């Protein structure tokens, strides 16, 4: 039986709604970051915005692929159900595998950009990451699904560690919120590794939804207090590593 996504039958469609919500949040966050780059010319915000934008496009690719897979849409009417339920593997499967491939590739690329954001020199983690991508490419044909989540987990752990170190320096509220959101995203990837069990896939989606909801809270804080200059405020600049520019009380 060909099963491209490990979604339980009763959860079909709900994962699309979660990804749609995630796409909107990622798009807004990336726009805020890029807008802040235009104002400050700080390239870190450009990279942050680009990373989130790629992850957002990845979510969009997944949404479009699943809409065709789950529902009778366009020229691919009924093909999705046939692929999921039949034992046949035809050329049309390439469309679905390509869609999920781009979703995973763009997500990993976006996470890597965010990971590299505050780092000026290469570290052991960089070399391990490059080596891992090589191994991932070598085994991608058979174990792509699991290797994707393991790679995403690896990246998110390093991103979380980066922002934890930043938070220890600046103690900014927004950095703490972003740290918590990335930590939850890492946890969701740990759960997704077990997504061959339907319930684990659902739990992973719920955790991921929670992390993006936290990003939404961060966006609201930024929009509401974006012009504040007080220490530890909710200005977008307080999301990054600006500890050296901390204002006096």
N, C-alpha and C positions, 0 to 999 in steps of 0.2 A: 504494500500500500504506500502510495506516495503522499507524504504529509509535509508540506513545505513549512508551515508554521505550526507550533505546538499548542495552538489555542483550543481550549475546551469548547465544545459546541455551544454551550450556554453563554460563553463569553464572546462569541463572534460579534463583531460590530462595536462592542464596548471598548475594545483595545484601540479601534480606529478613533473613537471619541477622545480617548486619553491622548493619543498621538496628535490629534488636531489641536487640543488644548496646549500641548507641549510646543507644537509648531508656532502657535501665536505668541506664546511667552518668549520663546527663543528669538523670534523675529523682532519683537519689541525691544528685548534686551540688547540685541545686536545693533539695532538702530540707535539706541541710547549711547552705546559704547562708541560707535563710529561718529555720532554727532559730537560727543565729548572730545574725540580725537581732533575733529575739525576746529574746535574751540581752543584746545590746549596744545595741539601738535605733538602730543605724547603718543608715540607709536605703540606703546603697550595697550592703549585702548583700541587702537586699530586691530591689533592681533586678537585681543579679547573679543571684539565684535565680529571679526572674521571667523574665529573659532566657533562661536555660538551660531553664526549665520550658516556655516557648513553643517552643523548638527541639525539646525532647523530645516535645511534643504533635504537632509537625510530623512528626517521625519516625514517631510512631504512626499518623498519617493516611496516610503513605506506605506503611507496613506493611500496614494494612487494605486499602488500594486495590490493592496488588500481590498480596495473597493472593487477592482476587477475580479479579484479572486473570490470574494465573498458574495458579490451581488451580480445580477444580470445587467451588465453595463456595456453599451456600444457593441462593436463587432465581436467582442469576446463573450457574448451572451452564453451563459451556461458552461463556459469552458472552465471557470474556476472550480465549480462543483465537480466537474469531471476529473480534473487534475487531482483534487483532494481525495476523491473516493475511488478512483480507478487504479488499476495496477499498470496502466499504460504510461509510457514515457515518450512524449512526442516533442516535436520541435517547438511547440507553443510553450513548453515548460521553460524554454530559454528566456522568455519575457519575464516570467516570475522570478527566476533565479537571478536574472540581470538586475531586476528592480531591488531585490533584497541585497544583492552584492553592492550596488551603489549606496544603499542606505547604510550598510556597515562600513564601507570604505570611507564615505564622507564623514560618518560619525567618528571613526578612529582618527581621521585626518584632523578634524576639528578639535578633538581632545588633545592630540599631539601639539597642535598650535597653542592651545591654552596651557599645556604643560610646559612648553618651551618659553612661555611668555616672560616670567621673571628671571630666567636663567641666562647669564651672559657667557658662561664657560661650559664646556662639555664636562659631564660627570660620568661616573660609573653607570649611573642609571640610564644615561643616554646610550652608551655602548650596549648595555643589556637590552634596551628597547629596540635598537636597530637589529641586534642579533635575533631577538624574538620575532620581529617582523619577517626576517628571512626564514625562520623556522615556520612561521605561520603560512607563508607563501608555499613552502614545500609540502605542507600537509593540508592545504586549503581544500583540495578536491574532495576529501572524504570527511574531514572533521571541521568544516568551516564554521558551523553554527557554534560549537563549543569554544573553538579557538577565538572566535570573535568576542564572546563575552569574557573570556579569560584575559584577552588583550585589553579590552575596555576597562576591566577591573584593575589591571596593572597600571594603566594610564591614570585612572581616577584616584587610585591610592597615592600615586606620586603627586597629582594635582592637589589632593587634600593635604598632603604633607607640606607642599609648597605654601599653601594658604595658611596652614597652621603656624608655620615659621613666620609668615608675614604678620599674622595676628599677634604673635608674641611680641613683635616689634612695635606695631602701631596701636593695638587695642581698639581699632575702629569697629563700630557696630556692624557696618555693612560687610566688612571682611569676615566677621564672625558668622553673619547670616549666610554669606556665600560659602564659607567653609562647611557649614552644616548641610547646605544643599548638595555640595559635592560629596560629602560623606554619605548622604542618603543614596545618591546616585551609585556610589561604589557598592553600597549594601544591596541595591537592586540588581546589580550585575552578579553578585555572589549568588543571589536567589535564582537569577535567570540561568545560571550554569546547571541548575537542577530542573530546568523547564521541561524536560521530557515528561515530568509529572505535571499534569494540567494545573493543579492547585498552585504549584510553585510559580508557574507562568503568571497566574492571576495576581499572586502576592507581589511578584516582582513589578508588575504594572502599577499596582497600588502604591508601592514604595516610590517608584519613579514619578507617579502623579504627585505624590506628596512633595518630592524634591522640587518639582517645577512650580508647585503652589507656593513654596517658600521663595522661589525666584520672583513669583508674582508679587509677593509681599515686599520684596526688596525693590521691585520696580515702582510700587506704590509709594514707598518711602522716598525713593529718589525723586519722583515726580512732585511729591508734596513738599519736600524740603530741599530740593535741588539747588537752591540759591543760598543755602545757609553756609556760613563760613566758620561756625563755632567748632571747637575741637570735638572730635568723635561724632560729627554730624552725619547727615544723610546725603550729602553731596556725592555725586557719582565718583568723584576722585577718591573717596574714602573706601572704595571697593579694592583699589590696587595697593601697590607697595609704595606708599608715599610717606613712610614713617619719618623720613628725613625732612619733610616739609610740615610736620605737625605743628599746629599753631599753639601759641602760649595761652594759658588760662587767663 
